[in-house]
């Protein structure tokens, strides 16, 4: 599988092109249409799909121009978010979603077969795509962080996605997020756990990557070491939260089904306001 990482020139997004050995390709959340179109044309890819992991405008805003440039490509998207995507496409005069994707589905791109994972929480219908330990995660998980839940999301649902879907993935699974928030996320982790050595190493690497205008990428195994959204049952993190944010933790516990969920919600609220 060929993976092209594209830094948007019009936003802080990163988006992705995946292709098989014959050049059959899909664009995932191509917000910057000009950059996406130029890459496909210059490299000679045959674009089969435009894929939207969720409905937020900073992930679907490039659909129209890309589909106009490549009219044979199909627009496919998270089934649970189609209503909101189609509303925006109709308003912009762009054709609507032609195929929905839900957890358990597969997306075939030439010889590639990508598994669709239901990863709700950032939005109700959010999906991710998995192929051979490569996870295209949209705005579900970031280096050192997790997606917010302020635009159609739910922190309890996102917790279950992290607990049941993301954390059990093989440690070598590299993920490709929709934004590079690694610097700020690592700084946040250090603000709640000053002795988090892995977060400090990530921060150093992320600063170097930013200087080179490339995203900081890690894998699930490394994230388990320091990302607080994957460490909801870590007693070290729990002690830190109790000592410094006990009232917030108790408030989170009042609306949570478990202590683990309360830790997750507490961290999410701290990051929201940091």
N, C-alpha and C positions, 0 to 999 in steps of 0.2 A: 504494500500500500504506500502510495506517495501522499505525503501531507505537506501542504503549503500553508504557512502561517502568514497572514496578511494584517499589517497594522493599519487601521483606518486612518485616513487623512482628515476626516471630518468629525471625529469623536475619539473617546479614549478606548474604543473597542478594539479587540482582536477578533478576527474571524478566520475561517478555515476552508480550504479546498482539499478534498480527498479524491484520489483517482486510482484506478487499477493500472496494470502494466501497459494496457492498450490506450490509455489516456481518457477513458470514460470517467466522468467526474461529477461531483456534487459540491455545491457551495453551501456552507452552513452559516446561517445568519449574516449574509453579506450586506452589512449596513452601508458600506462605502462602495456604491455601484461602479464608479469610475475605476477604482483600483481593481475591483473584481473583474470587470469586463476586460480591462487591459491585460490582466494575468491570463485569463482564459484564451484570449486571442493570440497573445504573443507566444504562449507556450503550446498552442495548438490543441488544447483540451477539447473534448466533446462533452459539453455540459448536458447532463441528463436530468439533474434535479437542483432546485433551490429548496433548502430545508430550513424551516424555522423551528427552533427549540421551544419558543414561547412567544407571546403576543406583544411584548413591549416594543415601542416604536424604535428604540435604538438597536433592535435586532431584525426588524422587518422593513425598515425604511428604504432599503435599497432594492426591494423586490421588483418594483415596477420597471425601473431602468434595466435591470439585469434580464428580466423576462422579455422586455422589448428587444434587447440586443440578441437574445437567444430564444426565439419563439417556440422552438421544439422542446425546450426544457419544461419540466413539470414543477409546479409549486406544491410541496408536501409539507405538512406541519403537524404539530402536536394536536391530536384530536380534541382534547379538552379545552384548547384555546382557539379553535377554529372560528367560533362565533365572533370573537374580538378581533382576530386577524382579518376576517372577511369584512367586518365593519370598516376597518381602516383601508382595506384595499378598495372597497366600493367607493368610499369617499374620495380616494385618490384616482379613481378611474382605472384601476388595475384589476386584472382577472383574479378571481378568488382561488382559494385552496382547492386543489384537484385531487388530493389524496390525504387522508388523515393517518396519523401514526400513533399507536398506543403501545403500552408496555406489552412485551411478548411478540410484537410484530418484527419483521425483518425488512430491511431496505437493501435491495440488490443494485449495486452500481457496477456494471460489467461483471467482472469475476469476484468482486468484493461482496461480502454479505455482512451488513452491520445489524447488530441486535439493538432493538429499541427498548430502552429502560424507562419506566415511569418514574420520574424523579420530581414529584410535586412539592410545593412549599413556597418557592419563590413566586410561582403562579400555580393555580389549581391544576393546570394541565401540562406543566413543564415535562419535557422529555430530554433524555440524553441518548447518545449513540455510542455503541461499544463494538470494537473490532480488534481482536488479537491484543488485548491489554492496552488499547488506545481508547480513551473515553473523551468524547466531545460533550462537555458538561454544561454548555450554556452558562446560565447564571446560578447554578446550584451550588457548586463548590469552587472556591478560589484558593490560590496559594495563601495559606494562613487564615482563611476565612470562609464565609458562607454568604449566599445571596440574602438580600433583605426581603422583608415580607410586607412591604408597605403598599404595593400596587397589585392587589389581587392575591396576596399570599397568606400563609398561615404558619406561625412558628412551630406549632405542635405537629403539623403535617411535615414540615421541613425536618424536624427532629427525627421522625420515623423514616424519612428518606435517608438521612445520614446513618441511622442505626441499622436499618434493614437492607439497604441497597448499597450505599457507598462504602461503609466501613468493612463489610465482608469481602469486598473485591480483593483480588490478589495484590500484594504489596507492590509488585512491579508495574501495576496499571498506571500509565502516564495519562494525565488528564489535561485537556485543552479548554481553558475557560474563556468566557466572553469578554473579560476585562482582566488587566493586570493590576491588581491592587496589592501586590506582594509587599511593597515597602510599607504602606500604611498599615496593612494587616499585621506584619511582623512587629511594627512599632506598638500596635495595640496589644498584642500578646505580651510584649515586654512591660507594658503599663500595668497589667494585672498579674504578671509573673516575672518579676525582675531577674530571677535566676534561670530563666528558660534559655539554656545555651543553644539549643537547636534553632530557636527563633532568632537568636543573635546571628547565627551563621547564615540563616536564610536572608536576614536583612542585609548583610554584607554582600551576598551574591545578588540580591535583587537590585541593590544600588548600582553594582557593576553592570548588570543587564540593562538597566534603564539608561545608563550612559551610552550603551551600544544600540539603543532603540530596538531591543528585542525583548520578548516576554520572558519572564521568569517562570519556568515550568518545573514541576516536581511530580512525584508519584504518590499513590495512596499510602504506601509504606512510610515514606518520609513524613507525610502529613499527620499520620497517627502519632508521631513523636512529639508534636508541638501544637498542632492546630486545635484550639480548644473546642471547636464544634465536633471534632472526632474523639474528644477526650472527656465526654460528659460523665463517665464513670471513674475518672482518675481521682484518687483521694488527694493528690497534691493540689490539683486545680480546685477541688471542693474546699480544702482548707483555706486556700487563698481567697476564695469568694466569701466564705463564712467570716473570715477575719476582716475583710475590707468592704464587703457589700452584703452584709447579712440581711439587712432589711429588704433589699431588692431580691435576694434569693428566696426569702420567705414569701414575698409577693408572688414570685414565679411559681413557688410550690403550691400556692392556693389555686392555681389554674392549670396545674399539671397532673398527669396521670401517674407519674413516678418521680422519684428523686432525680433520675438521669435527665428526664425532660425538663425538670426545674433548672438544672444546671445549664442545659442548652438554652432555655429561654432567657435565663439571667445573662449569659454571655451575649446573646443576640441583642438584648436591650442595652447592655453596656456598649457594645459596638455601635449601635444606632446613635448613641448620644456622645460618642467620643470624638 
